[in-house]
Structure formats: C-alpha cells, structure tokens
C-alpha cells in the first residue's frame, strides 16, 4: 500500500491538552501509526523529543514520511510497546497509547482486518510474527474458538459461530464473514455488528492485545517523570476496563479524567471511526 497516507487522529485537541507539551520535554507515542497525533503534537511544540514506536512496519514507514520535518527530533522504533522498558531508557514527560486500528490497516485487503474487503485471514499488527488469525482458526478446537469469541468479542452466539467456522473452514475474510452470519438466526438484525465483534476477538487474540496492555501500564508509569502524563485512547469495553481498573489501583498517579472523555458529535460526524473512542489520562505524583 502507498505510504501517501495521512492518519486522521482521534480527539487530537484533547490528547495534546492532557500531554501538556512544552520545550525540552520528552514524549513517547507508543502506537504512532501513521503519525497523526505526533504530527499535531510537534506542530504545537516542535522543541520536544519523541520516541515513535509501532509494531506495524508499514505504518511506521508512513509515520517516518509524515513526520520527516522533525526527523532529527524523533527516534523511530519498530517494536511492540510491550517491550517499552527496553525501548525507552530515560524518564519521559508523557506517553500516548492510541489502541485503535488505523484506516491504513483496515483498508488494506491483504491485512485481513476487515470483512469489507476480501483478503487472507491475517489480522497481525506485526507481519514478521508468523502466527495469523487463519492459524488461530485452524489450530484451535471448537471449544477454544468459542471461548475466544465469547471472551474477546463478548458475543452470546459464540458457540454456534465457532461451530460453523470449524465446519466451513474459511480461507478468506469474505468466507469467514459468511460463516459467521450464516450461524445466526435468520431474522437476526445487525449481523455485521456480530461479525465485527468476532473479527475483533480474533484480532485481539492473535496480537495478545489485552495481555500486552496489562503488562505495559505499570512500566509506562515507572518511565514517567513526576508530573508526567499518561494518555490512553481505547475503542472497546475490554480495553477501557483494563485502563480504568489500573488507574484506580495505581497509588503513584493522579487521575485527570474521573470519567472518560469521548468525541464530540461534530468529530464523530467527520470521522465515524472515532465514535467508540474513550480517552483516559493520569499524572504521575
């Protein structure tokens, strides 16, 4: 896919306000994607240093292009943020996690993240990792697959969906979508929403998203200087629940968002993919 891509960031004004940039500060964009948030952060305050991290090599190349004006101030790193303690070895003033998928990932049929485009059942953020969603489907038992769909997709029809997937043995995202929706009652509405939840469940499992998030949060707080900010954008209840519970249980931070910040109606109209976003922020004591 072309690297001529501009990442439309979610709640960019709120993200910058909570990160609170100032000259000389050091920030980590742990999920830089196409560089949308970092682009605006650097436009507001160019005299900062930035660690730009992403496990998706294609997205990272896009970020390198989009942020080329500040190349001498940025350390671009191809890695998963779960290794944050090895990637960043100095105290920092702010860390951003934007946990959502980008349009670059969703709209590339070869990545297999969406059933709106036919392609391989892949769903890996890091394509250098060999295990794909297709491997997950074929190597899991019916019971294991049902548990994955139930746990990570919060889907009540998980058992019949898993059974149909195992029987159909889909090899493309279109075939997977058909196996999912055909398992539902004939008069069931919003079949696409169910399919989206199943795709989400498989993606979460393949990329170890929730376990990685749980592991990295205490590391992120440790890396912050006193007064440093942690800002997290999540896009489904499983992620948000982890962040919420961590913030409440961590004695070394002050919660800046007693309730999560959500996008305005105007932003949702302009960028529908922002509709499920929730922003939580905290400051290290």
C-alpha positions in Angstrom: 0.0 0.0 0.0 1.2 3.5 -0.8 2.8 5.5 2.0 0.9 8.6 0.8 -1.5 8.4 3.7 -2.5 10.9 6.4 -3.6 9.4 9.7 -6.7 11.3 11.0 -6.2 11.2 14.7 -9.0 10.9 17.2 -9.6 13.6 19.8 -6.3 15.3 18.9 -7.1 18.6 20.8 -7.8 16.6 24.0 -4.7 14.4 23.6 -2.4 17.4 23.3 -4.1 19.2 26.2 -3.5 16.2 28.5 0.0 15.6 27.3 0.8 19.2 28.0 3.8 19.7 25.7 6.5 22.3 26.4 10.0 23.0 25.1 12.6 20.4 26.1 10.0 17.7 27.1 10.3 14.1 26.0 7.3 12.1 24.8 6.6 8.5 23.7 4.0 7.8 21.1 3.8 4.1 21.8 1.4 3.4 18.9 2.4 6.0 16.3 0.5 4.5 13.4 0.6 7.0 10.5 1.8 9.7 12.9 -1.4 11.7 13.2 -1.2 12.6 16.9 2.6 13.1 16.8 2.2 15.4 13.8 -0.1 17.7 15.7 2.0 17.4 18.9 5.1 18.6 17.0 3.2 21.3 15.3 2.1 22.7 18.6 5.5 22.4 20.2 8.4 21.5 17.8 11.1 21.7 20.5 10.4 18.3 22.1 12.0 14.9 21.6 9.8 12.0 20.6 10.0 8.2 20.7 7.7 7.0 17.9 7.0 3.3 18.3 4.9 0.8 16.2 5.0 -2.9 15.7 3.4 -2.4 12.2 6.3 -1.7 9.9 4.1 -0.4 7.1 2.5 2.2 9.5 5.9 3.1 10.8 7.2 3.9 7.3 4.1 6.2 6.8 4.9 7.9 10.1 8.5 8.4 9.0 7.3 10.2 5.9 4.6 12.2 7.6 6.9 13.4 10.3 10.0 14.0 8.2 10.1 17.7 9.0 11.1 16.7 12.6 13.3 13.7 11.8 16.2 14.9 13.9 13.9 15.1 17.0 12.4 11.6 16.6 13.6 8.1 17.4 11.5 5.8 15.2 11.4 2.2 16.6 9.8 -0.9 15.0 8.7 -2.9 18.0 5.7 -3.8 20.2 5.1 -1.5 23.0 5.0 -4.4 25.4 8.9 -4.0 25.4 8.7 -0.4 26.4 11.1 -0.8 29.3 13.8 -1.9 26.8 12.9 0.6 24.1 12.9 3.8 26.3 15.7 4.0 28.8 15.2 7.6 30.1 12.5 9.3 32.2 9.8 10.9 30.0 7.2 13.6 30.3 4.3 11.9 28.5 3.3 8.7 27.0 0.4 8.2 24.5 -1.3 4.9 23.7 -3.8 5.0 20.8 -5.1 1.5 20.8 -7.3 1.6 17.7 -6.8 0.3 14.2 -5.9 2.9 11.6 -7.6 3.3 8.2 -4.3 2.2 6.6 -4.7 -1.2 8.3 -8.4 -1.5 7.8 -8.4 -0.6 4.1 -5.6 -2.9 3.0 -7.3 -6.2 2.0 -4.0 -8.1 2.5 -4.0 -7.3 6.2 -7.4 -9.1 6.8 -8.7 -6.8 9.5 -12.0 -6.1 7.8 -14.7 -8.1 6.1 -15.5 -5.2 3.9 -12.5 -6.2 1.7 -11.8 -9.8 0.7 -8.4 -11.0 1.6 -6.4 -13.5 3.7 -7.5 -14.1 7.3 -4.3 -12.4 8.7 -5.0 -9.7 11.3 -1.4 -9.4 12.5 -0.2 -5.9 13.5 3.4 -7.2 13.1 3.7 -9.1 9.9 7.1 -10.5 10.9 5.3 -12.6 13.5 4.3 -16.0 11.9 1.0 -16.7 13.7 -2.1 -15.4 11.8 -5.8 -15.4 12.5 -6.1 -18.2 10.0 -3.7 -20.2 12.0 -5.7 -19.5 15.1 -8.9 -20.7 13.4 -7.5 -23.8 12.0 -5.4 -24.8 15.1 -7.9 -24.1 17.8 -10.5 -26.6 18.8 -14.2 -25.8 18.5 -14.3 -25.2 22.3 -11.2 -23.0 22.3 -12.5 -20.9 19.4 -15.9 -20.4 21.1 -14.1 -19.2 24.3 -12.0 -16.7 22.3 -15.2 -15.3 20.6 -17.0 -15.2 23.9 -14.2 -13.6 25.9 -12.8 -11.1 23.5 -15.9 -10.4 21.4 -18.4 -10.6 24.2 -20.7 -12.4 21.8 -23.6 -14.5 23.0 -23.8 -16.7 19.9 -20.1 -17.7 20.3 -20.8 -21.4 20.4 -22.8 -21.7 17.1 -20.5 -19.2 15.3 -17.4 -21.2 16.3 -19.1 -24.5 15.2 -19.9 -23.0 11.8 -16.4 -21.6 11.4 -14.9 -25.0 12.1 -17.3 -26.7 9.7 -16.8 -24.2 6.9 -13.0 -23.9 7.2 -12.9 -20.3 5.7 -9.8 -19.2 3.9 -10.6 -15.6 3.2 -12.2 -12.8 5.1 -15.3 -12.9 3.0 -15.7 -16.7 3.7 -15.2 -16.0 7.4 -17.9 -13.3 7.3 -20.3 -15.7 5.6 -19.6 -18.4 8.1 -20.3 -16.0 11.0 -23.5 -14.5 9.7 -24.9 -17.8 8.5 -24.6 -19.2 12.0 -27.0 -16.5 13.3 -30.8 -16.8 13.4 -32.3 -16.0 10.0 -34.2 -12.9 11.3 -31.3 -11.6 13.4 -30.7 -7.9 12.9 -27.3 -6.2 12.7 -25.4 -9.4 11.6 -22.5 -7.2 10.5 -22.1 -6.0 14.1 -21.8 -9.6 15.2 -19.2 -10.2 12.5 -17.3 -7.1 13.7 -17.2 -8.5 17.2 -15.9 -11.9 16.0 -13.2 -10.2 13.9 -12.3 -8.1 16.9 -12.0 -11.2 19.1 -9.7 -13.0 16.7 -7.5 -9.9 16.2 -7.2 -9.4 20.0 -6.1 -13.0 20.5 -3.7 -13.0 17.6 -1.9 -9.9 18.7 -2.1 -10.5 22.5 -3.6 -7.1 22.8 -5.2 -7.2 26.3 -2.3 -9.1 28.0 0.2 -6.6 26.4 -1.8 -3.7 27.6 -2.0 -5.0 31.1 1.8 -5.7 31.1 2.8 -2.3 29.8 0.7 0.1 32.0 2.9 -0.2 35.2 6.0 0.0 33.0 4.7 3.3 31.5 4.0 4.8 34.9 7.6 3.8 36.0 9.0 5.6 33.0 7.2 8.9 33.7 8.9 11.7 35.5 7.0 13.2 38.4 4.3 15.3 36.8 4.5 13.3 33.6 1.2 12.4 31.8 -0.2 9.0 30.6 -2.9 9.4 27.9 -4.7 6.3 26.6 -7.3 6.1 23.8 -9.3 2.8 23.8 -12.0 1.6 21.5 -13.9 -1.2 23.2 -15.0 -2.0 26.7 -12.4 -4.7 27.3 -9.5 -2.2 26.8 -11.2 0.6 28.7 -12.0 -1.7 31.6 -8.3 -2.6 31.9 -7.2 1.1 31.9 -9.9 2.1 34.3 -9.1 -0.5 36.8 -5.3 0.1 36.6 -5.8 3.9 37.1 -7.9 3.2 40.2 -5.5 0.7 41.6 -2.2 2.6 41.0 -1.2 4.7 44.0 1.5 6.7 42.2 -0.8 8.5 39.8 -3.5 11.2 40.0 -6.5 10.5 37.7 -7.1 13.5 35.4 -10.3 12.1 33.8 -12.7 10.9 36.5 -15.0 9.9 33.6 -13.6 9.1 30.2 -13.5 11.8 27.6 -15.5 10.9 24.4 -15.5 12.5 21.0 -17.9 15.3 20.2 -20.8 14.8 17.8 -19.0 17.0 15.3 -15.9 14.8 15.4 -17.9 11.6 15.0 -19.7 13.1 12.0 -16.4 14.0 10.5 -14.6 10.7 11.5 -17.1 7.9 12.2 -14.3 5.6 13.4 -14.0 7.9 16.4 -17.4 7.1 17.7 -16.3 4.3 20.1 -13.2 6.1 21.4 -12.7 6.8 25.1 -9.8 8.9 26.5 -8.4 8.5 30.0 -5.4 10.4 31.3 -3.4 10.4 34.5 -0.4 12.3 36.0 2.4 10.7 38.0 2.7 12.1 41.5 
